[in-house]
Structures are given as structure tokens and as C-alpha cells.
Amino acid sequence: MEPELPGSMGTSASLALRLGQAFFSLSSLLFMCLGIDFYAYTSFCFLVTINGLVIPWSLTLAIVDAFSVFVKRLSHQVQIVMVIVIGDWILSFLSLAAACSTASVSDFMVTEAGAAFCDGKMCSRFQLSATMACLSWSLSLASALLNLWLLPYLYSNY
């Protein structure tokens, strides 16, 4: 019998984490892209690229989690969980890097550069985008840690 660790793949908590990741990544992407020339700054392009990777990753795994929750069948295969753990960790670190770089550039634009780089509305949208990216990263890290917690059990029964 496989354990149902809260937040690990195939549980309702994992589904909530994945949907939260997708929501915060999508909102970060929308705050960054709509009506703003974000492509003038490398860190903003990096954030858009990483969010473009996180959204389909999270939605795909949310579909797998939803299937597992509604069918009431956990499918914990070692190789699949290992790929998910590695993917979560890679995207988690990239999301953290993108969120931190965006936050630092937008903070510099607000405090040091002033109105020379952006007006108040545009800078606040950059900051909101960085905040949403940080929230997405925190959910991604939680998911990565919870699936990593499941991995030793699966290897012991492999």
C-alpha cells in the first residue's frame, strides 16, 4: 500500500499547489506583458521565458493530479516521480532566479533611477509581476519538497 503524503503527486493538495503555481505564473506574465515594453530589460525577458515554461508544466501536472484525485488511484512509479522531482527543482530554481532578478531591477528602477526609466504605473506593474513570480516560486518549492519526500519510500519498495 502506497502512502498518501499530503501534497505529493496525485493528491488534492498537489492539485491545489499546481493550480496555484499556474495562476500566479499566469498573473505574473500578464502583469509583465500587457501594455509594457518588457523586452528592453533582460531580467524581464527571463521572467517571461520562465513563466512560459512553468505554466504548461504546472497545468500538465494539475491534469495528472486531477485524474488521480477523481479516479482515486495513485500512480506512483519511481521513474515518473523522479522526472517530476527533477523538473520541479529545475523550474523552482529558475523561477527564484527570475523573480529575484525582476524584483531587483524593478526596485532599482523605482528607488535609484526614478522617473527616468518608468512612470509609477509601469513600475508598480513590474513589482506586482515580481511578487506574483515569488508566490509561484514558493508553491513550486513546496511541491518539489513534498514530492522529494515521497521519493525515498518509492525507492525502498522498488
N, C-alpha and C positions, 0 to 999 in steps of 0.2 A: 504494500500500500504506500503510495507516494504521499508525502506531507503536503498540506496546503499552507504554505508560508504566506502570510499577508503581504501583498504587493508583488509576489513573484509571478512569473508568466502564467497566464491562464486564470487569474483571479479577478474579481470585480475591482479590487484596489488597483491592480495593474492596469485595468481598463481605464479607471479614473486618472491614473498617472499619465497614461498615453494620450488621453483626450486633453488633459491639461497642458501637456507639452505641445501638442499640435495647436491648441488655442493660443497659448502665449507666443509661440513662434510665429503664428499667422498674424497676430496683432502687432508684434514687433516688426514684421515685414511690411504690414500695411502702414504703420506709423512712419517707417523709413521711406517707403516708395511713393506714396500718394502725394503728388504735387511738389516733390522736393528733388532737387538735383543731388542725390546722394552719391552718384558716381564720381564726383570730384574728389572724394576722400577714400583712401584705400581701406581704412578700417570699416567704413560704412559698407563698402562693396564686399568685404569679408563677412560682415554680419548678414548681409542679404544672401550671400552664397551659402553660408552655413544654415541659415533658416530654410533655404531652399532644399537642403538635404534633410533637415530634421523633420519637416512637415510630412513628407511621404513616408519616412521611416516610422514615425510615430503613428500615423494613420494606418499603415500596413499592420503594425503590431497590435493596434487597437482592434482591427478586424479579427486578427487571430485570437486576441483575448475575448472579444465578444462571442466568437464562435465557441470558445472553451467554456465560457460562463453559461451560455444558453443551452449548450448540449450537455453540460455538467460532466465533461470529460477533460481531465488534464492530460496534455500530451507533452510530457517531459522527456524528451530524448536528449542525451548528452550533447550530441553534435549541434543540434538546433539551439539549445540553451547556451552553448559556448559561443556560437556565432552571434547570438543576441547580446550576450555579455560583452564581447569584444566590440561589437557595433555601438552599444550603449556607451562604453568607456571612451571610445574614439570620438563619438559625437558629443559626449559630455565635456571632454577637454577642449574640443574645438569651439563649442558653444560658450564655455567660460572665457576662452581667449577672445572670441568675437565680442561678447558682452562687455568685457573689461576694456578692450581697446575702444569700443564705441563710447563707453561711459567716460573714459579719459579724454578722448578727443572732444566730445560734446562739453565736458566740464571745462576744458581749456578754451573752447570757443566762447563759453559764457563768461568765465571769470577773467581770463587774461586778454583775449582778443577783443571782447566786447562786441559792439555793433559792426565792426569791420568785416566779420565773417558771416554773421547771421543775425536776423532780427529775432525778437523774443518768441514769436510763434514757431519759427523754424527750429530754434534751439530747444524749445520745450518738446517739440516732436522728436528730436534726436534723443533727448533724455528719456522720454516715455518709451521709445524703442529700446533703449539700453535697459530700462527697468523690466520691460516685458521679456527681453532676452535673458536677463538674470533669473527671472521667475521660471522660465522654461528650462534653464540650466539646472536649477535646484530640483525640479521634478525629474529631469533626466538623470541626475546623480542619484536620487533616491531609487529610481528604477534600476539603475546599474548596480547599486549596492544590494538591493533585495534579490536580484537575480544571481549575483555573485554568491550570496548567502545560500542559495539553493544548490549551487554547483557541487560543493563537496559531498552532499548527500547523494546526488546523482552519480558521481564518480565512485562512491563506495558501493553502490548497487550495480555498477556496470560490469 
